[in-house]
């Protein structure tokens, strides 16, 4: 692979395959592990040329499977040469198919530059990969290196599965930090940024990341990788997300997220989440996601374990390691609980369906989100697994916890990567082996119900309760500051973006009943041109008046005025201590490592 043109958003790749005469099919990876859908960016694959013995060989795309390319290998040809180019997208969202490169750095996901032979599991396809990066750029990856010279790297032979599972981060502004200098296996934090100043991580934060390594060791009791590499992109011009791999993680956040306190708080849980996936998702994997290649469709029915449990563990590992504080953990949990507890959509869509339909919901819009329900198995998974943790602690008299489940289910012997699939029955049995209980009923009741309220017993029995006040939490302020919008979803019932566009409206809220819909633009409130301060001031004034709030809206080319009869003030979620019960939430986030 030649990535020296990546700053011009082009990557060139050449592949050589041993072949025999006759029909031959090459596949472009379609179902990308960790993305839970057929997200392979086939539209950006261009310039396909196939030849054998120096002569061009024609190819045809399959009429049904757009990711399959058929050709006939002529007699006497034993080696097939294929050349492709890939157009790296500009500033777009999404996962790895989103923007992945700037003029200063790039994240290279091998599945985007690869065609592989059909009919053989990717574990059994051996490959030798070479890479050229732009001159002067450094790089990080979990792929073992055979040799390197200048800007060229030759990797050790591996399976196609291992290659695709080992992205490369590279850049002109680059730094590598050893996170386990006194122990094995090794753990590295690779930073690539659009500027040198963004790499100035503090010694204290490095200590927190080193604590994360120690806390995962204490939680799981085993490591299922040769060594581990956090590939952290710091850029405002690449898609922001995290994508798990067995021996690394592709983590992408804003350029100044390590040096700006607000951004650091908002992104503090990303690396703990993706690191947890090495155990829960890569080593232990739902049977429906453990496919033999990238063509077989994946089944997401157990994503409430794959992602939901990972979300919970990532959230408690963050304060355990010092990457956040107990207060920030509770503020985040309050926001999660409030969002799910007020969702209208939970009255028609059970949580199980959000997992089953994951491949559809990932690309769903954000309008009427509480009615639609999105990939709620992430946040509601947090509530379910918190309740399971609290339940185990209560039933065992404090002798057992979900920590014991994690060590039993995800631990075992340390060693190189392997996949150990599981079923629903395996999860329930493992929970029961830690603490006897009807875990099948516990889980199915929460997965299959259409209850009007979220499962908050983990919070309630953990010694806290969800409340609302007129004062936003610090984390809420951080989120609003980053979005530059106004979020009044629990009071007036709407979110307004910086330019006045209504991003979302809650079904049944005062705003929605009055006729405000997503995507309309707020021009003025009570005859004053819209800005966030005007909206906040109007909310305060409405508490002392019986007059409705008057919104001037623009809907396309039409202007209209609506009157919103709301006088209850602003409302923001918080967790309040219930001193009548033991504080299990604080106990849960207490560090394990000594």
VEXDREN-2710 file (C-alpha; in Angstrom, 1 decimal):
% VEXDREN-2710
k/r/px/py/pz
1/UNK/0.0/0.0/0.0
2/UNK/1.3/3.4/-1.0
3/UNK/-0.1/6.2/1.2
4/UNK/2.3/8.9/0.2
5/UNK/-0.6/10.7/-1.6
6/UNK/-2.9/10.6/1.4
7/UNK/-2.6/14.4/1.9
8/UNK/-4.3/14.6/-1.5
9/UNK/-6.9/12.0/-0.3
10/UNK/-5.7/9.2/-2.5
11/UNK/-4.2/5.8/-1.5
12/UNK/-2.8/3.3/-4.0
13/UNK/-2.6/-0.4/-3.4
14/UNK/-1.3/-3.3/-5.4
15/UNK/-2.0/-7.0/-4.6
16/UNK/-0.7/-10.3/-5.9
17/UNK/-2.7/-13.5/-5.6
18/UNK/-1.6/-17.1/-6.3
19/UNK/-4.3/-18.5/-8.6
20/UNK/-5.3/-21.4/-10.8
21/UNK/-7.0/-21.1/-14.3
22/UNK/-10.8/-20.7/-14.1
23/UNK/-13.4/-18.6/-12.3
24/UNK/-12.1/-16.4/-9.5
25/UNK/-13.9/-13.9/-7.3
26/UNK/-12.5/-11.1/-5.2
27/UNK/-14.5/-9.5/-2.4
28/UNK/-14.3/-6.0/-0.9
29/UNK/-14.8/-6.0/2.8
30/UNK/-18.5/-5.2/3.5
31/UNK/-19.3/-6.0/7.1
32/UNK/-16.6/-4.2/9.1
33/UNK/-16.1/-5.6/12.7
34/UNK/-17.1/-3.1/15.3
35/UNK/-19.2/-1.0/13.0
36/UNK/-22.1/-3.5/13.2
37/UNK/-23.3/-2.9/9.7
38/UNK/-22.4/-3.2/6.0
39/UNK/-20.3/0.0/6.1
40/UNK/-17.5/-0.9/3.7
41/UNK/-17.0/2.3/1.6
42/UNK/-17.3/0.6/-1.8
43/UNK/-18.2/3.8/-3.5
44/UNK/-14.7/5.2/-2.8
45/UNK/-12.9/2.2/-4.4
46/UNK/-11.7/3.2/-7.9
47/UNK/-9.1/2.4/-10.6
48/UNK/-9.5/-1.4/-10.5
49/UNK/-7.1/-3.1/-12.9
50/UNK/-6.5/-6.8/-13.1
51/UNK/-3.7/-8.5/-15.0
52/UNK/-1.9/-11.9/-15.4
53/UNK/1.3/-12.5/-17.2
54/UNK/1.3/-8.9/-18.2
55/UNK/-2.0/-9.0/-19.9
56/UNK/-5.2/-7.2/-18.8
57/UNK/-8.0/-9.5/-17.5
58/UNK/-11.5/-8.2/-17.6
59/UNK/-13.7/-8.2/-14.4
60/UNK/-17.4/-7.8/-13.7
61/UNK/-19.2/-6.7/-10.6
62/UNK/-21.8/-9.1/-9.3
63/UNK/-25.4/-8.1/-10.2
64/UNK/-26.6/-8.6/-6.7
65/UNK/-23.6/-8.3/-4.4
66/UNK/-22.0/-5.0/-5.2
67/UNK/-18.9/-6.0/-3.1
68/UNK/-18.0/-9.0/-5.3
69/UNK/-15.9/-8.9/-8.5
70/UNK/-15.8/-11.9/-10.9
71/UNK/-13.1/-12.8/-13.5
72/UNK/-11.8/-15.8/-15.4
73/UNK/-8.1/-16.6/-14.9
74/UNK/-6.7/-17.7/-18.3
75/UNK/-4.7/-20.9/-18.8
76/UNK/-1.0/-20.5/-17.8
77/UNK/-1.6/-17.7/-15.3
78/UNK/-0.5/-18.6/-11.8
79/UNK/-0.3/-15.2/-10.3
80/UNK/-2.9/-12.4/-10.5
81/UNK/-1.9/-8.7/-10.2
82/UNK/-4.6/-6.3/-9.0
83/UNK/-4.2/-2.5/-8.6
84/UNK/-6.7/-0.3/-6.9
85/UNK/-7.0/3.3/-5.7
86/UNK/-9.1/4.6/-2.8
87/UNK/-10.5/8.1/-2.4
88/UNK/-10.2/9.1/1.2
89/UNK/-13.3/11.2/2.0
90/UNK/-13.2/14.9/3.0
91/UNK/-14.7/16.1/6.3
92/UNK/-17.6/13.7/6.8
93/UNK/-19.0/11.8/9.7
94/UNK/-19.5/8.1/10.2
95/UNK/-17.0/5.5/11.4
96/UNK/-13.8/4.4/9.5
97/UNK/-15.5/5.3/6.2
98/UNK/-15.7/8.9/7.4
99/UNK/-12.9/11.5/7.1
100/UNK/-9.7/9.8/8.1
101/UNK/-6.9/12.1/6.8
102/UNK/-5.7/15.7/6.9
103/UNK/-2.6/17.4/5.5
104/UNK/-0.8/16.5/8.7
105/UNK/-2.0/13.0/9.7
106/UNK/-4.0/9.9/8.6
107/UNK/-5.6/6.8/10.0
108/UNK/-5.2/3.9/7.5
109/UNK/-7.8/1.1/7.9
110/UNK/-6.6/-1.9/5.8
111/UNK/-10.1/-3.0/4.9
112/UNK/-10.5/0.1/2.7
113/UNK/-7.6/-0.8/0.5
114/UNK/-8.0/-4.6/0.2
115/UNK/-9.6/-7.2/-2.0
116/UNK/-9.6/-10.8/-0.8
117/UNK/-10.4/-14.1/-2.4
118/UNK/-13.9/-15.5/-1.9
119/UNK/-14.5/-18.9/-0.4
120/UNK/-11.8/-19.0/2.3
121/UNK/-12.2/-17.8/5.9
122/UNK/-10.1/-14.7/6.4
123/UNK/-8.4/-16.4/9.3
124/UNK/-7.0/-18.9/6.8
125/UNK/-5.8/-16.3/4.2
126/UNK/-2.2/-15.4/4.8
127/UNK/-0.9/-12.1/3.6
128/UNK/2.3/-10.1/3.5
129/UNK/1.8/-6.3/3.7
130/UNK/4.1/-3.4/3.0
131/UNK/3.3/0.3/3.5
132/UNK/4.8/3.6/2.4
133/UNK/3.8/6.7/4.4
134/UNK/4.6/10.3/3.5
135/UNK/8.2/11.4/4.1
136/UNK/8.9/12.5/7.6
137/UNK/5.8/11.0/9.1
138/UNK/6.0/8.6/12.0
139/UNK/3.5/5.9/12.7
140/UNK/2.0/3.5/15.2
141/UNK/0.2/0.1/14.8
142/UNK/-0.3/-3.2/16.5
143/UNK/1.0/-5.0/13.4
144/UNK/4.5/-6.6/14.1
145/UNK/7.2/-5.0/12.0
146/UNK/9.6/-7.2/9.9
147/UNK/11.7/-4.3/8.7
148/UNK/11.6/-0.6/7.9
149/UNK/13.7/1.8/5.8
150/UNK/12.9/5.5/5.4
151/UNK/9.2/5.8/4.9
152/UNK/8.7/2.2/4.0
153/UNK/7.5/-0.5/6.4
154/UNK/7.4/-4.2/5.8
155/UNK/5.1/-6.1/8.2
156/UNK/5.5/-9.6/9.4
157/UNK/3.2/-12.1/7.6
158/UNK/-0.3/-12.4/9.1
159/UNK/-3.8/-13.5/8.4
160/UNK/-6.1/-11.1/6.6
161/UNK/-8.2/-11.0/9.8
162/UNK/-5.2/-9.7/11.8
163/UNK/-4.3/-7.2/9.1
164/UNK/-7.8/-5.7/9.0
165/UNK/-7.8/-5.7/12.8
166/UNK/-4.6/-3.6/12.9
167/UNK/-5.0/-0.1/11.5
168/UNK/-2.1/2.3/11.2
169/UNK/-2.0/5.9/12.5
170/UNK/0.6/8.2/11.0
171/UNK/1.5/11.9/11.0
172/UNK/3.9/14.7/10.9
173/UNK/3.1/15.6/14.5
174/UNK/3.5/12.4/16.4
175/UNK/4.3/11.1/19.8
176/UNK/4.4/7.7/21.5
177/UNK/4.1/7.1/25.2
178/UNK/4.9/3.9/27.0
179/UNK/2.0/3.1/29.4
180/UNK/3.4/0.0/31.0
181/UNK/7.2/0.7/31.2
182/UNK/7.8/-1.8/34.1
183/UNK/5.6/-4.7/32.9
184/UNK/4.6/-6.9/30.1
185/UNK/2.8/-7.0/27.8
186/UNK/3.6/-3.6/26.5
187/UNK/1.0/-0.8/26.1
188/UNK/1.5/2.3/24.0
189/UNK/-0.3/5.5/23.5
190/UNK/0.3/6.8/20.0
191/UNK/-0.7/10.5/19.4
192/UNK/-1.1/12.0/15.9
193/UNK/-2.3/15.6/15.6
194/UNK/-2.7/18.5/13.2
195/UNK/-0.4/20.6/15.4
196/UNK/2.6/20.0/17.7
197/UNK/1.0/21.9/20.6
198/UNK/-2.0/19.5/20.8
199/UNK/0.4/16.7/21.8
200/UNK/1.3/18.3/25.2
201/UNK/-0.4/15.8/27.4
202/UNK/0.3/16.4/31.1
203/UNK/2.3/14.0/33.3
204/UNK/-0.8/13.6/35.5
205/UNK/-2.9/12.5/32.5
206/UNK/-0.2/10.0/31.5
207/UNK/-0.4/8.6/35.0
208/UNK/-4.2/8.2/34.6
209/UNK/-3.8/6.2/31.3
210/UNK/-1.2/4.0/33.1
211/UNK/-3.7/3.5/35.8
212/UNK/-6.2/2.4/33.2
213/UNK/-3.9/-0.4/32.1
214/UNK/-3.5/-1.5/35.8
215/UNK/-7.3/-1.3/36.4
216/UNK/-8.1/-3.5/33.4
217/UNK/-5.6/-6.0/34.6
218/UNK/-7.2/-6.1/38.1
219/UNK/-10.7/-6.3/36.6
220/UNK/-10.2/-9.0/34.0
221/UNK/-7.2/-10.9/35.4
222/UNK/-5.9/-11.7/31.9
223/UNK/-4.8/-10.0/28.7
224/UNK/-5.6/-11.5/25.3
225/UNK/-3.1/-9.6/23.1
226/UNK/0.6/-9.6/22.4
227/UNK/0.8/-5.9/23.2
228/UNK/-1.7/-3.1/23.0
229/UNK/-1.7/0.2/21.1
230/UNK/-4.0/3.2/21.6
231/UNK/-4.1/5.0/18.3
232/UNK/-5.3/8.5/19.3
233/UNK/-6.1/11.1/16.5
234/UNK/-6.2/14.7/17.6
235/UNK/-7.9/16.6/14.8
236/UNK/-11.0/18.8/14.2
237/UNK/-11.1/17.5/10.6
238/UNK/-11.4/13.8/10.9
239/UNK/-14.6/11.9/11.9
240/UNK/-14.9/11.6/15.7
241/UNK/-15.5/8.1/17.1
242/UNK/-13.8/5.1/18.6
243/UNK/-13.4/1.8/16.9
244/UNK/-12.2/-1.3/18.8
245/UNK/-9.6/-3.8/17.6
246/UNK/-8.2/-6.7/19.5
247/UNK/-4.7/-5.3/20.0
248/UNK/-5.4/-1.6/19.4
249/UNK/-8.1/1.0/19.2
250/UNK/-8.8/3.7/16.6
251/UNK/-9.7/6.7/18.8
252/UNK/-10.5/10.1/17.3
253/UNK/-11.3/13.3/19.2
254/UNK/-10.9/17.0/18.7
255/UNK/-7.5/18.5/18.2
256/UNK/-7.2/20.2/21.6
257/UNK/-8.9/17.4/23.7
258/UNK/-5.8/16.7/25.7
259/UNK/-5.0/20.4/26.5
260/UNK/-8.5/21.9/26.9
261/UNK/-10.2/20.9/30.3
262/UNK/-13.7/20.9/28.9
263/UNK/-12.9/18.8/25.9
264/UNK/-10.9/16.4/28.1
265/UNK/-13.8/15.9/30.4
266/UNK/-16.2/15.2/27.5
267/UNK/-13.9/12.7/25.9
268/UNK/-12.5/11.0/29.0
269/UNK/-14.4/7.8/28.6
270/UNK/-13.5/7.0/25.0
271/UNK/-10.3/5.1/25.6
272/UNK/-11.6/3.1/28.6
273/UNK/-14.5/2.0/26.4
274/UNK/-12.5/1.0/23.4
275/UNK/-9.8/-0.7/25.6
276/UNK/-12.5/-2.8/27.3
277/UNK/-13.6/-4.1/23.9
278/UNK/-10.4/-6.1/23.7
279/UNK/-11.9/-8.4/26.3
280/UNK/-15.6/-7.8/25.7
281/UNK/-16.2/-7.8/21.9
282/UNK/-13.0/-9.0/20.5
283/UNK/-12.0/-12.0/22.8
284/UNK/-15.5/-12.8/24.0
285/UNK/-17.8/-12.1/21.1
286/UNK/-21.5/-12.8/20.4
287/UNK/-21.8/-15.8/18.1
288/UNK/-23.8/-13.7/15.6
289/UNK/-20.9/-11.3/15.3
290/UNK/-18.1/-14.0/15.0
291/UNK/-18.3/-14.3/11.2
292/UNK/-15.8/-16.1/9.0
293/UNK/-15.3/-13.2/6.6
294/UNK/-16.5/-9.7/5.8
295/UNK/-19.3/-10.8/3.5
296/UNK/-21.4/-12.8/5.9
297/UNK/-24.1/-10.5/7.5
298/UNK/-23.7/-10.0/11.3
299/UNK/-26.5/-10.5/13.8
300/UNK/-26.6/-7.8/16.5
301/UNK/-29.1/-9.3/19.0
302/UNK/-26.4/-9.4/21.7
303/UNK/-25.1/-5.9/21.3
304/UNK/-26.5/-5.0/24.7
305/UNK/-23.6/-7.2/26.0
306/UNK/-21.0/-6.3/23.3
307/UNK/-21.6/-2.6/23.6
308/UNK/-23.9/-2.2/26.6
309/UNK/-21.6/-4.0/29.1
310/UNK/-18.6/-2.2/27.5
311/UNK/-20.3/1.1/28.0
312/UNK/-20.8/0.3/31.7
313/UNK/-17.3/-1.0/32.3
314/UNK/-15.8/1.9/30.4
315/UNK/-17.7/4.4/32.4
316/UNK/-16.6/2.9/35.8
317/UNK/-13.0/2.4/34.6
318/UNK/-12.8/6.1/33.8
319/UNK/-13.1/7.3/37.5
320/UNK/-11.3/4.2/38.8
321/UNK/-8.2/5.2/36.7
322/UNK/-8.5/8.9/37.5
323/UNK/-9.4/10.0/34.0
324/UNK/-12.6/11.5/35.6
325/UNK/-13.9/12.1/39.1
326/UNK/-16.8/10.5/41.0
327/UNK/-18.8/13.7/40.6
328/UNK/-18.3/13.6/36.8
329/UNK/-19.3/9.9/36.7
330/UNK/-22.6/10.7/38.5
331/UNK/-23.3/13.7/36.3
332/UNK/-22.9/11.6/33.2
333/UNK/-25.0/8.8/34.7
334/UNK/-27.8/11.3/35.5
335/UNK/-27.8/12.5/31.9
336/UNK/-28.1/8.9/30.7
337/UNK/-30.9/8.1/33.1
338/UNK/-32.9/11.2/32.3
339/UNK/-32.6/10.7/28.5
340/UNK/-33.8/7.1/28.7
341/UNK/-36.4/7.6/31.4
342/UNK/-38.3/10.2/29.4
343/UNK/-38.2/8.6/26.0
344/UNK/-41.6/8.2/24.4
345/UNK/-40.2/5.6/22.0
346/UNK/-39.7/3.1/24.7
347/UNK/-43.5/2.6/24.8
348/UNK/-43.3/1.0/21.3
349/UNK/-39.7/-0.2/20.7
350/UNK/-38.2/-2.6/23.2
351/UNK/-34.5/-2.3/23.9
352/UNK/-33.9/-5.6/22.2
353/UNK/-35.0/-4.2/18.9
354/UNK/-32.5/-1.4/19.0
355/UNK/-29.8/-4.1/19.0
356/UNK/-31.4/-6.2/16.3
357/UNK/-31.9/-3.2/14.1
358/UNK/-28.5/-1.6/14.8
359/UNK/-27.4/-1.6/11.2
360/UNK/-30.4/0.6/10.4
361/UNK/-30.3/2.8/13.5
362/UNK/-26.6/3.9/13.2
363/UNK/-27.4/6.0/10.2
364/UNK/-30.8/7.3/11.6
365/UNK/-31.3/11.0/11.9
366/UNK/-31.5/12.8/15.2
367/UNK/-34.9/14.4/14.8
368/UNK/-37.6/13.0/17.1
369/UNK/-34.9/10.9/18.7
370/UNK/-36.9/10.1/21.8
371/UNK/-39.7/8.8/19.7
372/UNK/-37.6/6.8/17.3
373/UNK/-35.1/5.5/19.9
374/UNK/-31.6/5.1/18.5
375/UNK/-28.8/2.7/19.5
376/UNK/-30.0/2.7/23.1
377/UNK/-28.3/-0.6/23.9
378/UNK/-25.2/1.6/24.7
379/UNK/-26.7/3.9/27.4
380/UNK/-29.5/1.5/28.6
381/UNK/-26.9/-1.2/28.7
382/UNK/-25.2/0.9/31.3
383/UNK/-28.3/1.0/33.4
384/UNK/-29.0/-2.8/33.1
385/UNK/-25.4/-3.8/33.9
386/UNK/-25.3/-1.3/36.8
387/UNK/-28.5/-2.9/38.2
388/UNK/-26.9/-6.3/37.7
389/UNK/-23.8/-5.2/39.6
390/UNK/-25.8/-3.7/42.5
391/UNK/-28.1/-6.8/42.6
392/UNK/-25.1/-9.2/42.9
393/UNK/-23.6/-7.0/45.7
394/UNK/-26.9/-7.0/47.6
395/UNK/-27.7/-10.7/47.2
396/UNK/-24.1/-11.7/48.2
397/UNK/-23.9/-9.4/51.1
398/UNK/-21.1/-7.5/49.4
399/UNK/-19.0/-10.6/48.9
400/UNK/-19.5/-10.6/45.1
401/UNK/-19.9/-8.1/42.3
402/UNK/-19.9/-7.8/38.5
403/UNK/-16.1/-7.7/38.9
404/UNK/-16.2/-11.4/39.6
405/UNK/-18.4/-12.0/36.4
406/UNK/-15.8/-10.1/34.3
407/UNK/-12.9/-12.1/35.6
408/UNK/-14.8/-15.4/35.1
409/UNK/-16.3/-14.5/31.7
410/UNK/-13.5/-12.4/30.1
411/UNK/-10.5/-13.7/31.9
412/UNK/-8.9/-17.1/31.8
413/UNK/-5.4/-17.5/30.5
414/UNK/-3.4/-14.6/29.1
415/UNK/-2.1/-15.0/25.6
416/UNK/-2.3/-13.9/21.9
417/UNK/-5.6/-12.9/20.3
418/UNK/-8.3/-15.5/20.0
419/UNK/-12.1/-15.4/19.7
420/UNK/-14.4/-17.2/22.2
421/UNK/-18.0/-16.8/21.0
422/UNK/-20.9/-16.8/23.4
423/UNK/-24.7/-17.0/23.4
424/UNK/-27.4/-15.4/25.6
425/UNK/-27.5/-18.7/27.6
426/UNK/-23.8/-18.4/28.2
427/UNK/-24.2/-14.9/29.7
428/UNK/-27.0/-15.9/32.0
429/UNK/-25.1/-19.0/33.1
430/UNK/-22.0/-17.1/33.9
431/UNK/-23.9/-14.5/36.0
432/UNK/-25.6/-17.4/37.8
433/UNK/-22.2/-19.0/38.6
434/UNK/-21.2/-15.8/40.4
435/UNK/-24.6/-15.3/42.2
436/UNK/-27.6/-17.6/42.0
437/UNK/-30.6/-15.7/40.6
438/UNK/-33.0/-15.9/37.7
439/UNK/-30.8/-13.9/35.4
440/UNK/-32.7/-15.0/32.3
441/UNK/-35.8/-13.4/33.6
442/UNK/-33.9/-10.4/34.8
443/UNK/-32.4/-9.7/31.4
444/UNK/-35.4/-10.6/29.2
445/UNK/-37.7/-8.4/31.3
446/UNK/-35.5/-5.4/30.6
447/UNK/-34.7/-6.3/27.0
448/UNK/-38.2/-7.2/25.8
449/UNK/-40.5/-4.8/27.7
450/UNK/-42.1/-1.6/26.5
451/UNK/-42.1/0.1/29.9
452/UNK/-42.7/3.8/30.1
453/UNK/-39.6/4.2/32.3
454/UNK/-36.0/3.2/32.2
455/UNK/-34.5/0.6/34.5
456/UNK/-33.3/2.9/37.3
457/UNK/-33.0/0.3/40.1
458/UNK/-29.3/0.3/39.9
459/UNK/-29.2/4.0/40.7
460/UNK/-32.0/3.7/43.4
461/UNK/-30.6/0.6/45.1
462/UNK/-27.1/2.0/44.7
463/UNK/-28.0/4.8/47.1
464/UNK/-28.9/7.7/44.7
465/UNK/-32.0/9.0/43.0
466/UNK/-32.6/11.0/39.8
467/UNK/-33.7/14.6/40.4
468/UNK/-34.1/17.8/38.3
469/UNK/-33.0/21.3/39.2
470/UNK/-32.8/24.6/37.4
471/UNK/-29.0/24.5/37.5
472/UNK/-27.1/22.5/34.8
473/UNK/-24.3/20.2/35.9
474/UNK/-20.7/21.0/35.0
475/UNK/-20.7/18.2/32.4
476/UNK/-23.9/19.6/30.9
477/UNK/-22.3/23.0/30.6
478/UNK/-19.3/21.4/28.9
479/UNK/-21.5/19.7/26.4
480/UNK/-23.5/22.8/25.6
481/UNK/-20.3/24.9/25.4
482/UNK/-18.9/22.4/22.8
483/UNK/-22.1/22.3/20.7
484/UNK/-22.7/26.1/21.2
485/UNK/-26.4/25.2/21.3
486/UNK/-29.1/25.2/24.0
487/UNK/-30.6/22.0/25.4
488/UNK/-33.9/22.5/27.1
489/UNK/-35.2/19.0/26.3
490/UNK/-36.4/18.3/29.9
491/UNK/-38.3/21.6/30.3
492/UNK/-39.5/23.4/27.1
493/UNK/-38.8/20.2/25.2
494/UNK/-36.4/21.2/22.5
495/UNK/-32.8/21.5/21.5
496/UNK/-31.6/24.6/19.5
497/UNK/-28.4/24.7/17.6
498/UNK/-26.1/27.7/17.5
499/UNK/-27.7/29.2/14.4
500/UNK/-31.2/28.9/15.8
501/UNK/-32.2/25.7/14.0
502/UNK/-34.2/23.3/16.1
503/UNK/-32.2/20.1/16.3
504/UNK/-34.8/18.0/18.1
505/UNK/-38.2/18.2/19.9
506/UNK/-39.5/15.9/22.5
507/UNK/-42.9/14.4/21.8
508/UNK/-45.6/15.7/24.1
509/UNK/-43.5/18.6/25.3
510/UNK/-44.9/22.2/25.4
511/UNK/-42.8/23.1/22.4
512/UNK/-44.0/20.1/20.3
513/UNK/-47.7/20.6/21.4
514/UNK/-47.4/24.3/20.3
515/UNK/-46.3/23.2/16.8
516/UNK/-42.5/23.5/16.9
517/UNK/-40.9/20.8/14.8
518/UNK/-37.3/19.7/14.2
519/UNK/-35.4/21.6/11.5
520/UNK/-37.4/24.8/11.7
521/UNK/-35.3/27.9/12.6
522/UNK/-36.0/30.2/15.6
523/UNK/-35.8/33.7/14.3
524/UNK/-37.0/35.6/17.4
525/UNK/-38.5/35.0/20.9
526/UNK/-40.9/37.5/22.4
527/UNK/-39.9/39.9/19.5
528/UNK/-36.2/39.7/20.3
529/UNK/-33.8/38.3/17.7
530/UNK/-32.8/34.8/18.7
531/UNK/-29.6/34.0/20.6
532/UNK/-29.0/31.6/23.5
533/UNK/-29.2/34.4/26.1
534/UNK/-32.5/35.6/24.8
535/UNK/-33.9/32.1/25.1
536/UNK/-32.6/31.7/28.7
537/UNK/-33.9/35.1/29.7
538/UNK/-37.3/34.3/28.2
539/UNK/-37.5/31.1/30.2
540/UNK/-36.9/33.0/33.4
541/UNK/-39.4/35.7/32.6
542/UNK/-42.1/33.0/31.8
543/UNK/-41.9/31.7/35.4
544/UNK/-43.2/35.1/36.6
545/UNK/-45.8/35.5/33.9
546/UNK/-49.0/33.8/32.6
547/UNK/-48.2/34.9/29.1
548/UNK/-47.0/32.3/26.7
549/UNK/-43.6/32.4/25.0
550/UNK/-43.9/33.7/21.5
551/UNK/-41.6/32.1/18.9
552/UNK/-41.1/33.5/15.4
553/UNK/-40.1/30.5/13.3
554/UNK/-38.9/30.1/9.7
555/UNK/-39.9/26.8/8.1
556/UNK/-38.4/26.8/4.6
557/UNK/-39.6/30.0/3.0
558/UNK/-42.5/30.4/5.4
559/UNK/-42.5/32.4/8.6
560/UNK/-44.9/31.7/11.4
561/UNK/-45.5/32.6/15.0
562/UNK/-46.3/30.0/17.6
563/UNK/-47.1/30.5/21.3
564/UNK/-45.7/28.0/23.8
565/UNK/-47.5/27.8/27.1
566/UNK/-44.7/26.9/29.5
567/UNK/-43.9/28.4/32.8
568/UNK/-41.9/25.7/34.7
569/UNK/-38.4/27.0/34.3
570/UNK/-35.4/25.1/33.1
571/UNK/-34.8/21.6/34.3
572/UNK/-31.5/19.6/34.3
573/UNK/-30.9/16.1/35.6
574/UNK/-28.7/15.3/38.7
575/UNK/-28.2/12.4/41.0
576/UNK/-29.0/13.1/44.7
577/UNK/-27.7/11.0/47.5
578/UNK/-30.3/8.8/49.4
579/UNK/-28.7/8.4/52.8
580/UNK/-31.2/5.6/53.7
581/UNK/-29.3/3.2/51.5
582/UNK/-25.6/2.2/51.2
583/UNK/-23.6/4.2/48.7
584/UNK/-22.9/1.4/46.3
585/UNK/-22.2/3.7/43.3
586/UNK/-19.1/5.1/45.1
587/UNK/-18.1/1.6/46.0
588/UNK/-18.4/0.5/42.4
589/UNK/-16.0/3.2/41.0
590/UNK/-13.4/2.7/43.7
591/UNK/-10.1/1.6/42.2
592/UNK/-9.3/-2.2/42.2
593/UNK/-5.6/-2.0/41.4
594/UNK/-3.2/-1.8/44.4
END
